[in-house]
């Protein structure tokens, strides 16, 4: 097991099997976020925080599109089974104490997005000698930069005045989400020979 993707080929590219596994996980997570942002949006925006949901919906869609085009895909049959667990984990769950359905859905999406953007650092998996011009490597770096921007908006929302009465419930939901996402990410990477610690 290694902390990094590889061994790289002679041109500095990540092996296609590792590309496929990493991209499949990221497409699943960011695709789920895109779908859930879309469902959380009303036909007409009524609150300031809903404008941010709209923006994040398009950014998540862009991340999925980028990965689909930048990855050298190969058949990876274990992903078929793993994807079921991934998609189940992303599904909305109840948020205790929040009766407003729209607000509860927004909290669910924000906690999942916070866990994905804070907990997944795909560019950190690249060895220092990875080809800087490789589309897959560039995609991972772009995703990590974009995640940092999106994380700020999610943090502002989760700490906002609308959620002050539900602070304990939100904190519990956020901690649970981080644990789930981290565990699934570690399992996905372990299947292609990559082992990461808690801070990676």
C-alpha positions as CSV (number, residue, x, y, z in Angstrom):
1,X,0.0,0.0,0.0
2,X,1.2,3.5,-0.8
3,X,0.1,7.0,0.2
4,X,0.1,8.0,-3.5
5,X,-1.3,6.9,-6.8
6,X,1.0,4.9,-9.0
7,X,3.4,3.6,-10.0
8,X,3.2,6.1,-12.8
9,X,3.9,5.1,-16.4
10,X,6.9,6.4,-18.4
11,X,5.0,9.6,-19.3
12,X,4.0,10.3,-15.7
13,X,0.4,9.2,-16.0
14,X,-1.7,7.6,-13.2
15,X,-2.6,4.0,-14.0
16,X,-6.1,3.8,-15.7
17,X,-7.4,1.4,-13.0
18,X,-6.6,3.9,-10.3
19,X,-8.0,6.8,-12.4
20,X,-11.2,4.8,-12.8
21,X,-11.6,4.1,-9.1
22,X,-10.9,7.6,-7.9
23,X,-13.0,9.2,-10.6
24,X,-15.9,6.8,-10.1
25,X,-16.0,7.7,-6.4
26,X,-15.8,11.4,-7.0
27,X,-18.4,11.3,-9.8
28,X,-20.7,9.5,-7.4
29,X,-20.2,12.0,-4.6
30,X,-20.4,15.2,-6.7
31,X,-23.1,13.8,-8.9
32,X,-25.2,13.1,-5.7
33,X,-24.6,16.7,-4.6
34,X,-25.6,18.1,-8.0
35,X,-28.9,16.1,-7.9
36,X,-29.7,17.1,-4.3
37,X,-28.9,20.7,-4.9
38,X,-31.3,20.6,-7.9
39,X,-34.1,19.0,-5.7
40,X,-33.5,21.5,-2.9
41,X,-34.0,24.4,-5.2
42,X,-37.6,25.8,-5.5
43,X,-38.9,27.0,-8.8
44,X,-38.5,30.6,-7.5
45,X,-35.8,31.6,-5.2
46,X,-37.2,33.0,-1.9
47,X,-34.2,33.2,0.4
48,X,-30.7,34.5,0.1
49,X,-29.2,31.0,0.9
50,X,-31.1,29.5,-2.0
51,X,-29.1,31.6,-4.4
52,X,-26.0,29.9,-3.1
53,X,-27.6,26.5,-3.7
54,X,-28.2,27.4,-7.3
55,X,-24.5,28.4,-7.8
56,X,-23.3,25.2,-6.1
57,X,-25.6,23.0,-8.3
58,X,-23.8,24.3,-11.4
59,X,-20.3,23.9,-9.8
60,X,-21.0,20.3,-8.8
61,X,-22.2,19.5,-12.4
62,X,-19.0,21.0,-13.8
63,X,-16.9,18.8,-11.5
64,X,-18.7,15.7,-12.8
65,X,-18.4,16.8,-16.4
66,X,-14.7,17.4,-15.9
67,X,-14.0,14.0,-14.4
68,X,-16.0,12.2,-17.1
69,X,-13.8,13.7,-19.8
70,X,-10.4,13.8,-18.1
71,X,-10.4,10.2,-16.9
72,X,-8.9,7.2,-18.8
73,X,-11.7,4.8,-18.0
74,X,-11.3,1.0,-17.8
75,X,-13.6,-1.8,-16.6
76,X,-13.6,-2.0,-12.8
77,X,-16.2,-4.5,-11.7
78,X,-15.8,-4.0,-8.0
79,X,-17.1,-0.4,-8.5
80,X,-20.5,-1.8,-9.6
81,X,-21.0,-3.2,-6.1
82,X,-19.2,-0.4,-4.3
83,X,-21.4,2.3,-6.0
84,X,-24.5,0.8,-4.4
85,X,-23.0,1.5,-1.0
86,X,-21.8,5.0,-2.1
87,X,-25.2,6.0,-3.4
88,X,-27.0,4.7,-0.3
89,X,-24.7,6.7,1.9
90,X,-25.4,10.0,0.0
91,X,-29.2,9.6,0.4
92,X,-30.9,12.2,2.5
93,X,-31.6,11.3,6.1
94,X,-33.8,13.0,8.7
95,X,-32.3,16.0,10.6
96,X,-33.7,15.9,14.2
97,X,-35.6,18.9,15.3
98,X,-35.9,20.7,12.0
99,X,-39.6,20.7,11.0
100,X,-39.2,23.0,7.9
101,X,-38.8,20.5,5.1
102,X,-36.9,22.9,2.8
103,X,-34.5,23.9,5.5
104,X,-33.9,20.3,6.6
105,X,-33.1,19.4,3.0
106,X,-30.7,22.3,2.7
107,X,-29.0,21.2,5.9
108,X,-28.6,17.6,4.7
109,X,-27.1,18.8,1.4
110,X,-24.8,21.3,3.1
111,X,-23.5,18.7,5.6
112,X,-22.8,16.2,2.8
113,X,-21.2,18.8,0.7
114,X,-19.0,20.0,3.6
115,X,-17.9,16.4,4.2
116,X,-17.1,15.8,0.6
117,X,-15.3,19.1,0.0
118,X,-13.4,19.1,3.3
119,X,-12.7,15.4,3.6
120,X,-11.7,14.4,0.0
121,X,-8.3,15.8,-1.1
122,X,-7.8,14.0,-4.4
123,X,-4.8,16.2,-5.6
124,X,-2.9,15.1,-2.4
125,X,-2.8,11.6,-3.9
126,X,-0.7,12.6,-6.9
127,X,3.0,11.9,-6.6
128,X,5.3,14.9,-7.1
129,X,6.5,13.5,-10.5
130,X,3.0,13.1,-11.9
131,X,2.7,14.7,-15.4
132,X,1.5,18.3,-14.7
133,X,-0.1,18.4,-18.2
134,X,-2.1,15.1,-17.8
135,X,-5.8,15.8,-17.9
136,X,-6.6,13.6,-15.0
137,X,-4.0,15.2,-12.7
138,X,-5.1,18.6,-13.8
139,X,-8.7,17.7,-13.0
140,X,-7.9,16.5,-9.5
141,X,-6.0,19.8,-8.8
142,X,-8.9,21.8,-10.2
143,X,-11.4,19.9,-8.1
144,X,-9.4,20.5,-4.9
145,X,-9.2,24.2,-5.6
146,X,-12.9,24.4,-6.3
147,X,-13.7,22.4,-3.2
148,X,-11.9,25.0,-1.1
149,X,-14.2,27.7,-2.5
150,X,-17.4,25.8,-2.0
151,X,-16.4,24.8,1.5
152,X,-16.5,28.4,2.6
153,X,-20.1,28.9,1.5
154,X,-21.2,25.7,3.2
155,X,-19.5,26.7,6.4
156,X,-21.2,30.1,6.4
157,X,-24.6,28.6,5.8
158,X,-24.1,25.9,8.6
159,X,-23.1,28.6,11.0
160,X,-25.8,31.0,9.9
161,X,-28.5,32.6,12.0
162,X,-31.2,30.4,10.5
163,X,-29.6,27.3,12.1
164,X,-28.8,28.8,15.6
165,X,-31.8,27.0,17.2
166,X,-30.6,23.7,15.7
167,X,-26.9,24.0,16.4
168,X,-26.6,20.6,18.2
169,X,-28.6,18.7,15.5
170,X,-26.5,20.3,12.8
171,X,-23.2,19.5,14.5
172,X,-24.2,15.9,15.0
173,X,-25.3,15.5,11.4
174,X,-22.1,17.1,10.2
175,X,-19.9,14.8,12.3
176,X,-21.8,11.7,11.1
177,X,-21.4,12.8,7.5
178,X,-17.7,13.4,7.8
179,X,-17.2,9.9,9.3
180,X,-19.2,8.2,6.6
181,X,-17.5,10.0,3.7
182,X,-14.1,9.4,5.1
183,X,-14.7,5.7,5.6
184,X,-16.0,5.2,2.0
185,X,-13.1,7.1,0.5
186,X,-10.5,5.1,2.4
187,X,-12.2,1.8,1.3
188,X,-12.3,2.9,-2.3
189,X,-8.6,3.8,-2.4
190,X,-7.6,0.7,-0.5
191,X,-9.0,-1.3,-3.4
192,X,-6.4,0.1,-5.7
193,X,-3.4,0.0,-3.4
194,X,-3.6,3.5,-1.8
195,X,-3.8,4.0,2.0
196,X,-4.5,7.4,3.5
197,X,-4.5,8.7,7.0
198,X,-7.1,10.8,8.7
199,X,-5.7,14.1,7.6
200,X,-5.2,13.3,3.9
